[in-house]
């Protein structure tokens, strides 16, 4: 029991430090591809601990970045990050939104390569400023308009940096190489593919991801494996017609609004798949410029989901067909672009039970479960899929904690006790699986 007591106690001793870091990150949230301050903080911390650190274009393949903000927006966020304490030289190396970071700890001893993935970005949510909301009452509420860590990623970064410290303190127990992957743009499932395509997990034998309080809001609980990830694709469609005076010469126009409206209805008629779950949703539809103008432009934000990657691909193919058919019907053009996506994942029951046995022996949780159904999508599955296809193993865990409100809600908050426990757990996994 010596290893358990040492790592568990070391992590518990970090409690105050982890709470302070989480609250610092919470008050400075950054949306996908704009995590310049967060990434700068991570880089400097990893370097101070003696890690080999790679970031920017080294770990983010530009051609695979999905849903990236405009160059002007990125420039604005870079400047903001520097005013809030980010290192200018580091920020400049992440220009274009390449905010991914990978820290590598090479033990110099033969062993496996074990990777841990932590997402960094926040949500486009305006945080509640009322006294009943703990971050507001205790002074660590978001300082950015319409940006909030409403999904716990501030906690994930905090856990990742705690793991970095604990690994260094337990180098004598480790083998092989440990990779800490800090991923941008998980919201909208936009960021993982670019890091996967940069090859950051091509040498990985074991990959572990996880989430705070999602599908597990019971205190002092760990779920060792998550199943039910739905494959998903996010599409943006832009319809382009011809504007005209709606009273004087309507026949000269080509109505993009009607094409988009027809598409929205038609998309809902796509047949559901007999082999598993299938979903489609039109979440946003904007069109037109004025009440007396035939609308020449319309935009839509769409998502598909499938119980497996093949079902999702069926939904995407049919969605593209419906969008084009609606455009043809109204004689307008449509441009369809990929804004995000993630594959499904394979549930590894054997690994789930193996982790559970380890955790029960080494860690002090009141409850250890081996299964929870995700019922949604998460682009950590890109990392998991690549590792599994190359012969490795992967698991996605849930760190149980009570939450003040649901994820992506303006009142979201979690019990910070979960931070040190998750960090201790991941460190124990590094010890076991690197050997």
DRENDO-1510 file (C-alpha; in Angstrom, 1 decimal, always signed):
<recs>
REC; n; res; u; v; w
REC; 1; UNK; +0.0; +0.0; +0.0 .
REC; 2; UNK; +3.0; +2.3; +0.1 .
REC; 3; UNK; +2.6; +3.6; -3.4 .
REC; 4; UNK; -1.1; +4.4; -2.8 .
REC; 5; UNK; -0.4; +6.3; +0.4 .
REC; 6; UNK; +2.4; +8.2; -1.1 .
REC; 7; UNK; +0.7; +9.4; -4.3 .
REC; 8; UNK; -2.7; +9.9; -2.7 .
REC; 9; UNK; -1.2; +11.9; +0.2 .
REC; 10; UNK; +1.0; +13.9; -2.2 .
REC; 11; UNK; -2.0; +14.8; -4.3 .
REC; 12; UNK; -4.1; +15.7; -1.2 .
REC; 13; UNK; -1.3; +18.1; -0.1 .
REC; 14; UNK; -1.8; +20.0; -3.4 .
REC; 15; UNK; -5.4; +20.8; -2.6 .
REC; 16; UNK; -5.0; +24.6; -2.0 .
REC; 17; UNK; -2.7; +25.0; -4.9 .
REC; 18; UNK; -5.1; +23.2; -7.3 .
REC; 19; UNK; -8.1; +25.3; -6.1 .
REC; 20; UNK; -6.1; +28.5; -6.7 .
REC; 21; UNK; -5.1; +27.4; -10.2 .
REC; 22; UNK; -8.6; +26.3; -11.1 .
REC; 23; UNK; -10.0; +29.6; -10.0 .
REC; 24; UNK; -7.4; +31.6; -11.9 .
REC; 25; UNK; -8.3; +29.7; -15.1 .
REC; 26; UNK; -12.0; +30.0; -14.4 .
REC; 27; UNK; -11.8; +33.8; -14.3 .
REC; 28; UNK; -9.9; +33.9; -17.6 .
REC; 29; UNK; -11.8; +31.5; -19.9 .
REC; 30; UNK; -10.9; +31.2; -23.6 .
REC; 31; UNK; -12.9; +29.7; -26.4 .
REC; 32; UNK; -11.7; +27.2; -28.9 .
REC; 33; UNK; -8.5; +28.0; -30.8 .
REC; 34; UNK; -8.0; +31.2; -28.6 .
REC; 35; UNK; -6.5; +29.5; -25.5 .
REC; 36; UNK; -3.3; +31.6; -25.7 .
REC; 37; UNK; -3.2; +32.5; -22.0 .
REC; 38; UNK; -4.1; +29.1; -20.8 .
REC; 39; UNK; -1.5; +27.4; -23.2 .
REC; 40; UNK; +1.2; +29.9; -22.2 .
REC; 41; UNK; +0.6; +29.1; -18.5 .
REC; 42; UNK; +0.8; +25.3; -19.3 .
REC; 43; UNK; +4.0; +25.6; -21.3 .
REC; 44; UNK; +5.8; +27.6; -18.6 .
REC; 45; UNK; +4.7; +25.2; -15.8 .
REC; 46; UNK; +5.8; +22.1; -17.8 .
REC; 47; UNK; +9.1; +23.7; -18.7 .
REC; 48; UNK; +9.7; +24.7; -15.0 .
REC; 49; UNK; +9.1; +21.0; -14.1 .
REC; 50; UNK; +11.6; +19.9; -16.6 .
REC; 51; UNK; +9.4; +18.4; -19.3 .
REC; 52; UNK; +10.2; +18.3; -23.0 .
REC; 53; UNK; +7.5; +20.7; -24.3 .
REC; 54; UNK; +6.1; +20.9; -27.8 .
REC; 55; UNK; +3.4; +23.3; -28.9 .
REC; 56; UNK; +2.0; +25.4; -31.8 .
REC; 57; UNK; +2.6; +24.0; -35.3 .
REC; 58; UNK; +4.6; +21.1; -33.8 .
REC; 59; UNK; +1.5; +19.5; -32.4 .
REC; 60; UNK; -1.4; +21.1; -34.4 .
REC; 61; UNK; -1.8; +20.3; -38.1 .
REC; 62; UNK; -3.3; +23.5; -39.6 .
REC; 63; UNK; -5.1; +21.7; -42.5 .
REC; 64; UNK; -7.1; +19.7; -39.9 .
REC; 65; UNK; -8.2; +22.7; -37.7 .
REC; 66; UNK; -12.0; +22.9; -37.8 .
REC; 67; UNK; -14.2; +25.9; -37.0 .
REC; 68; UNK; -11.3; +28.3; -36.5 .
REC; 69; UNK; -12.1; +32.0; -35.8 .
REC; 70; UNK; -11.1; +34.6; -38.3 .
REC; 71; UNK; -7.5; +36.0; -38.4 .
REC; 72; UNK; -8.8; +39.3; -36.9 .
REC; 73; UNK; -10.5; +37.5; -34.0 .
REC; 74; UNK; -7.4; +35.4; -33.3 .
REC; 75; UNK; -5.2; +38.5; -33.3 .
REC; 76; UNK; -7.5; +40.2; -30.8 .
REC; 77; UNK; -7.4; +37.3; -28.5 .
REC; 78; UNK; -3.7; +37.0; -28.7 .
REC; 79; UNK; -3.4; +40.6; -27.6 .
REC; 80; UNK; -5.8; +40.1; -24.7 .
REC; 81; UNK; -3.9; +37.1; -23.5 .
REC; 82; UNK; -0.7; +39.1; -23.3 .
REC; 83; UNK; -2.4; +41.8; -21.3 .
REC; 84; UNK; -3.6; +39.1; -18.9 .
REC; 85; UNK; -0.1; +37.8; -18.3 .
REC; 86; UNK; +0.6; +35.4; -21.2 .
REC; 87; UNK; +4.2; +35.2; -22.5 .
REC; 88; UNK; +4.4; +37.3; -25.7 .
REC; 89; UNK; +7.0; +35.1; -27.3 .
REC; 90; UNK; +5.0; +31.9; -26.6 .
REC; 91; UNK; +1.8; +33.5; -27.8 .
REC; 92; UNK; +3.4; +34.5; -31.1 .
REC; 93; UNK; +4.5; +30.9; -31.7 .
REC; 94; UNK; +0.9; +29.9; -31.4 .
REC; 95; UNK; -0.3; +32.4; -34.0 .
REC; 96; UNK; -3.3; +31.2; -36.1 .
REC; 97; UNK; -4.8; +29.5; -33.1 .
REC; 98; UNK; -2.4; +26.6; -32.8 .
REC; 99; UNK; -2.8; +26.5; -29.0 .
REC; 100; UNK; -2.2; +22.7; -28.4 .
REC; 101; UNK; +0.5; +21.7; -26.0 .
REC; 102; UNK; +2.2; +18.4; -25.4 .
REC; 103; UNK; +4.5; +17.7; -22.4 .
REC; 104; UNK; +6.8; +14.6; -22.5 .
REC; 105; UNK; +8.4; +13.0; -19.6 .
REC; 106; UNK; +11.1; +10.4; -20.7 .
REC; 107; UNK; +12.1; +8.2; -17.8 .
REC; 108; UNK; +15.1; +6.8; -19.6 .
REC; 109; UNK; +13.9; +3.3; -18.7 .
REC; 110; UNK; +12.3; +0.7; -21.0 .
REC; 111; UNK; +8.5; +0.7; -20.9 .
REC; 112; UNK; +5.3; +1.8; -22.6 .
REC; 113; UNK; +4.2; +5.2; -23.8 .
REC; 114; UNK; +1.2; +6.4; -21.8 .
REC; 115; UNK; -0.7; +9.5; -22.7 .
REC; 116; UNK; -3.3; +11.6; -20.9 .
REC; 117; UNK; -5.5; +14.1; -22.7 .
REC; 118; UNK; -6.9; +17.3; -21.1 .
REC; 119; UNK; -9.1; +19.8; -22.9 .
REC; 120; UNK; -8.7; +23.6; -22.3 .
REC; 121; UNK; -11.4; +25.6; -23.9 .
REC; 122; UNK; -14.5; +27.3; -22.4 .
REC; 123; UNK; -18.1; +27.7; -23.6 .
REC; 124; UNK; -19.8; +30.7; -25.3 .
REC; 125; UNK; -21.9; +31.2; -22.1 .
REC; 126; UNK; -22.4; +34.4; -20.1 .
REC; 127; UNK; -21.7; +33.5; -16.5 .
REC; 128; UNK; -24.2; +34.2; -13.8 .
REC; 129; UNK; -23.1; +37.1; -11.7 .
REC; 130; UNK; -25.6; +36.6; -8.9 .
REC; 131; UNK; -24.6; +36.1; -5.2 .
REC; 132; UNK; -26.1; +32.6; -5.3 .
REC; 133; UNK; -23.4; +31.5; -7.8 .
REC; 134; UNK; -20.2; +30.6; -5.9 .
REC; 135; UNK; -17.7; +31.8; -8.4 .
REC; 136; UNK; -19.4; +35.3; -8.3 .
REC; 137; UNK; -19.7; +35.2; -4.5 .
REC; 138; UNK; -16.1; +34.2; -3.9 .
REC; 139; UNK; -14.5; +36.4; -6.6 .
REC; 140; UNK; -13.4; +34.1; -9.4 .
REC; 141; UNK; -16.2; +34.6; -11.9 .
REC; 142; UNK; -15.4; +35.0; -15.6 .
REC; 143; UNK; -14.0; +38.3; -16.5 .
REC; 144; UNK; -14.8; +37.8; -20.2 .
REC; 145; UNK; -18.1; +38.6; -21.9 .
REC; 146; UNK; -20.0; +35.6; -23.2 .
REC; 147; UNK; -17.2; +33.2; -22.2 .
REC; 148; UNK; -17.4; +30.8; -19.2 .
REC; 149; UNK; -15.8; +27.5; -18.1 .
REC; 150; UNK; -19.3; +26.0; -17.9 .
REC; 151; UNK; -18.0; +22.4; -18.6 .
REC; 152; UNK; -15.2; +21.9; -16.2 .
REC; 153; UNK; -12.3; +22.3; -18.6 .
REC; 154; UNK; -10.6; +24.7; -16.1 .
REC; 155; UNK; -10.6; +21.7; -13.8 .
REC; 156; UNK; -9.2; +19.4; -16.5 .
REC; 157; UNK; -6.2; +21.7; -17.1 .
REC; 158; UNK; -5.7; +21.9; -13.3 .
REC; 159; UNK; -5.7; +18.1; -13.0 .
REC; 160; UNK; -3.3; +17.8; -15.9 .
REC; 161; UNK; -0.8; +20.2; -14.3 .
REC; 162; UNK; -1.1; +18.4; -11.0 .
REC; 163; UNK; -0.4; +15.1; -12.7 .
REC; 164; UNK; +2.7; +16.7; -14.2 .
REC; 165; UNK; +4.0; +17.6; -10.8 .
REC; 166; UNK; +3.1; +14.2; -9.2 .
REC; 167; UNK; +4.8; +12.3; -12.0 .
REC; 168; UNK; +8.0; +14.3; -11.4 .
REC; 169; UNK; +7.8; +13.5; -7.7 .
REC; 170; UNK; +7.4; +9.8; -8.5 .
REC; 171; UNK; +9.9; +9.3; -11.3 .
REC; 172; UNK; +11.4; +6.3; -9.6 .
REC; 173; UNK; +8.2; +4.4; -10.0 .
REC; 174; UNK; +7.7; +5.2; -13.7 .
REC; 175; UNK; +9.0; +3.6; -16.9 .
REC; 176; UNK; +8.9; +4.5; -20.6 .
REC; 177; UNK; +7.5; +7.8; -21.6 .
REC; 178; UNK; +4.5; +9.8; -20.4 .
REC; 179; UNK; +2.7; +12.3; -22.6 .
REC; 180; UNK; +0.4; +15.0; -21.3 .
REC; 181; UNK; -1.7; +16.4; -24.1 .
REC; 182; UNK; -3.5; +19.7; -23.6 .
REC; 183; UNK; -6.1; +20.0; -26.4 .
REC; 184; UNK; -7.8; +23.2; -27.7 .
REC; 185; UNK; -11.3; +23.5; -29.1 .
REC; 186; UNK; -13.1; +20.5; -27.7 .
REC; 187; UNK; -16.4; +22.4; -27.6 .
REC; 188; UNK; -17.9; +21.8; -31.1 .
REC; 189; UNK; -15.6; +18.8; -31.4 .
REC; 190; UNK; -13.1; +20.9; -33.4 .
REC; 191; UNK; -9.7; +20.4; -31.9 .
REC; 192; UNK; -8.6; +16.8; -31.5 .
REC; 193; UNK; -8.3; +15.9; -35.1 .
REC; 194; UNK; -5.6; +18.5; -35.7 .
REC; 195; UNK; -3.5; +17.1; -33.0 .
REC; 196; UNK; -4.1; +13.5; -34.1 .
REC; 197; UNK; -3.1; +14.4; -37.6 .
REC; 198; UNK; +0.1; +16.0; -36.2 .
REC; 199; UNK; +1.0; +12.5; -35.0 .
REC; 200; UNK; +1.0; +13.2; -31.2 .
REC; 201; UNK; -0.5; +9.8; -30.3 .
REC; 202; UNK; +1.1; +7.7; -33.0 .
REC; 203; UNK; +3.6; +6.1; -30.5 .
REC; 204; UNK; +1.1; +5.8; -27.7 .
REC; 205; UNK; +0.3; +2.4; -26.1 .
REC; 206; UNK; -2.3; +3.6; -23.5 .
REC; 207; UNK; -4.4; +6.7; -23.8 .
REC; 208; UNK; -6.6; +8.1; -21.0 .
REC; 209; UNK; -9.2; +10.8; -21.1 .
REC; 210; UNK; -11.8; +11.9; -18.7 .
REC; 211; UNK; -14.4; +14.5; -17.6 .
REC; 212; UNK; -15.5; +16.2; -14.4 .
REC; 213; UNK; -19.1; +15.5; -13.2 .
REC; 214; UNK; -20.6; +14.5; -16.5 .
REC; 215; UNK; -23.0; +11.5; -16.1 .
REC; 216; UNK; -21.6; +11.1; -12.6 .
REC; 217; UNK; -22.6; +13.7; -10.0 .
REC; 218; UNK; -22.0; +11.5; -7.0 .
REC; 219; UNK; -19.2; +12.6; -4.7 .
REC; 220; UNK; -16.1; +10.5; -4.2 .
REC; 221; UNK; -16.9; +8.3; -7.2 .
REC; 222; UNK; -14.8; +7.2; -10.2 .
REC; 223; UNK; -16.2; +5.7; -13.4 .
REC; 224; UNK; -13.4; +3.8; -15.1 .
REC; 225; UNK; -14.8; +3.5; -18.6 .
REC; 226; UNK; -17.4; +5.4; -20.7 .
REC; 227; UNK; -19.4; +4.0; -23.6 .
REC; 228; UNK; -22.1; +5.3; -25.9 .
REC; 229; UNK; -20.1; +8.0; -27.6 .
REC; 230; UNK; -22.0; +9.1; -30.7 .
REC; 231; UNK; -20.1; +9.8; -33.8 .
REC; 232; UNK; -20.9; +13.4; -35.0 .
REC; 233; UNK; -20.3; +15.8; -37.8 .
REC; 234; UNK; -20.9; +19.6; -37.6 .
REC; 235; UNK; -21.7; +21.3; -40.9 .
REC; 236; UNK; -22.1; +24.9; -41.9 .
REC; 237; UNK; -24.2; +25.7; -45.0 .
REC; 238; UNK; -24.2; +29.0; -46.8 .
REC; 239; UNK; -26.9; +29.7; -49.4 .
REC; 240; UNK; -26.2; +32.4; -52.0 .
REC; 241; UNK; -29.0; +33.7; -54.1 .
REC; 242; UNK; -29.7; +37.1; -55.8 .
REC; 243; UNK; -31.3; +40.1; -54.0 .
REC; 244; UNK; -34.0; +42.1; -55.6 .
REC; 245; UNK; -36.7; +44.6; -54.6 .
REC; 246; UNK; -39.5; +42.5; -53.1 .
REC; 247; UNK; -42.2; +44.8; -54.5 .
REC; 248; UNK; -40.9; +46.3; -57.7 .
REC; 249; UNK; -39.1; +43.3; -59.2 .
REC; 250; UNK; -39.4; +40.1; -57.1 .
REC; 251; UNK; -38.9; +38.0; -60.2 .
REC; 252; UNK; -35.3; +39.2; -60.5 .
REC; 253; UNK; -34.4; +37.6; -57.2 .
REC; 254; UNK; -33.3; +34.2; -56.2 .
REC; 255; UNK; -34.5; +33.5; -52.6 .
REC; 256; UNK; -31.8; +32.0; -50.4 .
REC; 257; UNK; -34.1; +32.2; -47.3 .
REC; 258; UNK; -36.7; +29.9; -48.9 .
REC; 259; UNK; -33.9; +27.4; -50.0 .
REC; 260; UNK; -32.6; +27.3; -46.4 .
REC; 261; UNK; -36.1; +26.9; -45.0 .
REC; 262; UNK; -36.8; +24.1; -47.4 .
REC; 263; UNK; -33.5; +22.5; -46.4 .
REC; 264; UNK; -34.3; +22.7; -42.7 .
REC; 265; UNK; -37.6; +20.9; -43.2 .
REC; 266; UNK; -36.1; +18.3; -45.6 .
REC; 267; UNK; -33.2; +17.5; -43.3 .
REC; 268; UNK; -35.7; +16.4; -40.7 .
REC; 269; UNK; -37.2; +13.9; -43.2 .
REC; 270; UNK; -34.0; +11.8; -43.5 .
REC; 271; UNK; -34.7; +8.2; -42.7 .
REC; 272; UNK; -33.4; +7.0; -39.3 .
REC; 273; UNK; -31.0; +4.1; -39.5 .
REC; 274; UNK; -32.0; +0.6; -38.5 .
REC; 275; UNK; -28.6; -0.4; -37.2 .
REC; 276; UNK; -28.4; +2.1; -34.4 .
REC; 277; UNK; -28.9; +5.6; -33.1 .
REC; 278; UNK; -29.1; +8.4; -35.7 .
REC; 279; UNK; -29.7; +12.1; -35.2 .
REC; 280; UNK; -29.8; +15.4; -37.1 .
REC; 281; UNK; -30.4; +18.9; -35.9 .
REC; 282; UNK; -30.6; +22.3; -37.4 .
REC; 283; UNK; -29.5; +24.5; -34.5 .
REC; 284; UNK; -29.2; +27.9; -36.3 .
REC; 285; UNK; -30.8; +29.5; -39.3 .
REC; 286; UNK; -30.1; +33.1; -40.2 .
REC; 287; UNK; -31.3; +34.8; -43.4 .
REC; 288; UNK; -32.1; +38.0; -45.2 .
REC; 289; UNK; -31.2; +41.7; -44.9 .
REC; 290; UNK; -34.5; +43.6; -44.9 .
REC; 291; UNK; -38.3; +43.2; -45.1 .
REC; 292; UNK; -38.5; +44.6; -48.7 .
REC; 293; UNK; -35.5; +42.7; -50.1 .
REC; 294; UNK; -35.6; +39.2; -51.6 .
REC; 295; UNK; -33.0; +37.4; -49.4 .
REC; 296; UNK; -29.8; +36.6; -51.2 .
REC; 297; UNK; -28.0; +35.0; -48.3 .
REC; 298; UNK; -28.9; +32.4; -45.6 .
REC; 299; UNK; -26.7; +30.4; -43.2 .
REC; 300; UNK; -27.4; +27.2; -41.3 .
REC; 301; UNK; -25.5; +25.3; -38.5 .
REC; 302; UNK; -26.3; +21.6; -38.6 .
REC; 303; UNK; -25.1; +18.5; -36.7 .
REC; 304; UNK; -25.5; +14.8; -37.4 .
REC; 305; UNK; -24.9; +12.0; -34.9 .
REC; 306; UNK; -24.7; +8.2; -35.2 .
REC; 307; UNK; -24.3; +5.3; -32.9 .
REC; 308; UNK; -21.2; +4.4; -34.9 .
REC; 309; UNK; -19.1; +6.1; -37.5 .
REC; 310; UNK; -20.8; +4.4; -40.4 .
REC; 311; UNK; -24.3; +5.5; -39.3 .
REC; 312; UNK; -23.1; +9.1; -38.9 .
REC; 313; UNK; -21.5; +9.0; -42.4 .
REC; 314; UNK; -24.9; +7.9; -43.8 .
REC; 315; UNK; -26.6; +10.9; -42.1 .
REC; 316; UNK; -23.9; +13.3; -43.4 .
REC; 317; UNK; -24.3; +12.0; -47.0 .
REC; 318; UNK; -28.0; +12.4; -46.8 .
REC; 319; UNK; -27.7; +15.9; -45.3 .
REC; 320; UNK; -25.4; +17.0; -48.0 .
REC; 321; UNK; -27.9; +15.6; -50.6 .
REC; 322; UNK; -30.8; +17.5; -49.0 .
REC; 323; UNK; -28.9; +20.7; -48.8 .
REC; 324; UNK; -27.9; +20.6; -52.5 .
REC; 325; UNK; -31.5; +19.6; -53.5 .
REC; 326; UNK; -33.0; +22.6; -51.7 .
REC; 327; UNK; -30.4; +24.9; -53.4 .
REC; 328; UNK; -31.2; +23.4; -56.8 .
REC; 329; UNK; -35.0; +23.8; -56.2 .
REC; 330; UNK; -34.6; +27.5; -55.7 .
REC; 331; UNK; -31.8; +28.0; -58.2 .
REC; 332; UNK; -29.3; +29.3; -55.6 .
REC; 333; UNK; -25.8; +28.1; -54.7 .
REC; 334; UNK; -24.9; +26.4; -51.5 .
REC; 335; UNK; -21.4; +26.1; -49.9 .
REC; 336; UNK; -21.1; +23.3; -47.3 .
REC; 337; UNK; -18.1; +23.3; -44.9 .
REC; 338; UNK; -17.0; +21.1; -42.1 .
REC; 339; UNK; -17.1; +22.8; -38.7 .
REC; 340; UNK; -16.3; +19.9; -36.4 .
REC; 341; UNK; -16.6; +16.2; -35.9 .
REC; 342; UNK; -15.7; +13.1; -33.8 .
REC; 343; UNK; -15.9; +9.4; -34.3 .
REC; 344; UNK; -17.5; +6.8; -32.1 .
REC; 345; UNK; -15.3; +4.8; -29.7 .
REC; 346; UNK; -14.8; +1.1; -28.8 .
REC; 347; UNK; -15.7; +0.1; -25.2 .
REC; 348; UNK; -12.9; -2.0; -23.7 .
REC; 349; UNK; -14.5; -4.0; -20.9 .
REC; 350; UNK; -11.3; -5.8; -20.0 .
REC; 351; UNK; -9.4; -2.5; -19.5 .
REC; 352; UNK; -12.4; -1.0; -17.5 .
REC; 353; UNK; -12.3; -3.8; -15.0 .
REC; 354; UNK; -8.5; -3.7; -14.8 .
REC; 355; UNK; -8.5; +0.0; -14.0 .
REC; 356; UNK; -11.3; -0.6; -11.4 .
REC; 357; UNK; -9.2; -3.2; -9.7 .
REC; 358; UNK; -6.2; -1.0; -9.6 .
REC; 359; UNK; -8.2; +2.0; -8.3 .
REC; 360; UNK; -9.9; -0.1; -5.6 .
REC; 361; UNK; -6.5; -1.2; -4.4 .
REC; 362; UNK; -4.6; +2.0; -4.7 .
REC; 363; UNK; -7.1; +4.9; -4.3 .
REC; 364; UNK; -9.6; +5.9; -1.7 .
REC; 365; UNK; -12.9; +6.3; -3.6 .
REC; 366; UNK; -16.1; +5.4; -1.9 .
REC; 367; UNK; -17.5; +4.2; -5.2 .
REC; 368; UNK; -15.8; +2.7; -8.3 .
REC; 369; UNK; -18.0; +1.9; -11.3 .
REC; 370; UNK; -16.9; +0.4; -14.6 .
REC; 371; UNK; -19.5; +1.7; -17.0 .
REC; 372; UNK; -21.5; +4.8; -17.9 .
REC; 373; UNK; -23.3; +5.7; -21.1 .
REC; 374; UNK; -22.2; +9.0; -22.7 .
REC; 375; UNK; -25.2; +9.6; -24.9 .
REC; 376; UNK; -23.3; +12.4; -26.6 .
REC; 377; UNK; -20.1; +13.2; -28.4 .
REC; 378; UNK; -16.5; +14.1; -27.4 .
REC; 379; UNK; -13.6; +14.5; -29.7 .
REC; 380; UNK; -11.2; +12.7; -27.3 .
REC; 381; UNK; -12.5; +9.7; -29.4 .
REC; 382; UNK; -10.2; +10.8; -32.2 .
REC; 383; UNK; -7.2; +10.1; -29.9 .
REC; 384; UNK; -8.8; +6.9; -28.7 .
REC; 385; UNK; -9.6; +5.7; -32.2 .
REC; 386; UNK; -6.0; +6.3; -33.4 .
REC; 387; UNK; -4.5; +4.5; -30.5 .
REC; 388; UNK; -6.8; +1.6; -30.7 .
REC; 389; UNK; -6.3; +1.2; -34.5 .
REC; 390; UNK; -2.6; +1.1; -33.9 .
REC; 391; UNK; -2.9; -1.7; -31.4 .
REC; 392; UNK; -3.0; +0.3; -28.2 .
REC; 393; UNK; -5.7; +0.7; -25.5 .
REC; 394; UNK; -7.8; +3.6; -24.5 .
REC; 395; UNK; -10.2; +4.6; -21.7 .
REC; 396; UNK; -12.4; +7.6; -21.0 .
REC; 397; UNK; -13.2; +8.1; -17.3 .
REC; 398; UNK; -15.7; +10.1; -15.3 .
REC; 399; UNK; -14.6; +12.0; -12.2 .
REC; 400; UNK; -17.7; +12.1; -10.0 .
REC; 401; UNK; -18.6; +15.3; -8.2 .
REC; 402; UNK; -21.7; +17.2; -7.3 .
REC; 403; UNK; -22.4; +20.1; -9.7 .
REC; 404; UNK; -24.4; +23.3; -9.1 .
REC; 405; UNK; -26.1; +23.1; -12.5 .
REC; 406; UNK; -25.8; +21.1; -15.7 .
REC; 407; UNK; -22.9; +21.4; -18.0 .
REC; 408; UNK; -23.0; +24.4; -20.4 .
REC; 409; UNK; -25.3; +26.2; -17.9 .
REC; 410; UNK; -24.5; +29.7; -16.7 .
REC; 411; UNK; -24.7; +28.5; -13.1 .
REC; 412; UNK; -22.3; +25.5; -13.6 .
REC; 413; UNK; -19.8; +24.9; -10.8 .
REC; 414; UNK; -18.3; +21.7; -9.2 .
REC; 415; UNK; -16.8; +20.5; -5.9 .
REC; 416; UNK; -13.1; +21.2; -6.1 .
REC; 417; UNK; -12.3; +18.1; -4.0 .
REC; 418; UNK; -12.5; +16.2; -7.3 .
REC; 419; UNK; -9.3; +17.8; -8.5 .
REC; 420; UNK; -6.7; +16.2; -6.3 .
REC; 421; UNK; -8.4; +12.8; -6.4 .
REC; 422; UNK; -8.4; +12.7; -10.2 .
REC; 423; UNK; -4.8; +13.8; -10.3 .
REC; 424; UNK; -3.8; +11.0; -7.9 .
REC; 425; UNK; -5.7; +8.4; -9.9 .
REC; 426; UNK; -4.1; +9.4; -13.2 .
REC; 427; UNK; -0.7; +9.3; -11.6 .
REC; 428; UNK; -1.4; +5.7; -10.4 .
REC; 429; UNK; -2.4; +4.8; -13.9 .
REC; 430; UNK; +0.9; +6.1; -15.3 .
REC; 431; UNK; +2.8; +4.0; -12.7 .
REC; 432; UNK; +1.0; +0.8; -13.7 .
REC; 433; UNK; +0.7; +1.2; -17.4 .
REC; 434; UNK; +4.2; +2.6; -18.2 .
REC; 435; UNK; +5.9; -0.6; -16.9 .
</recs>
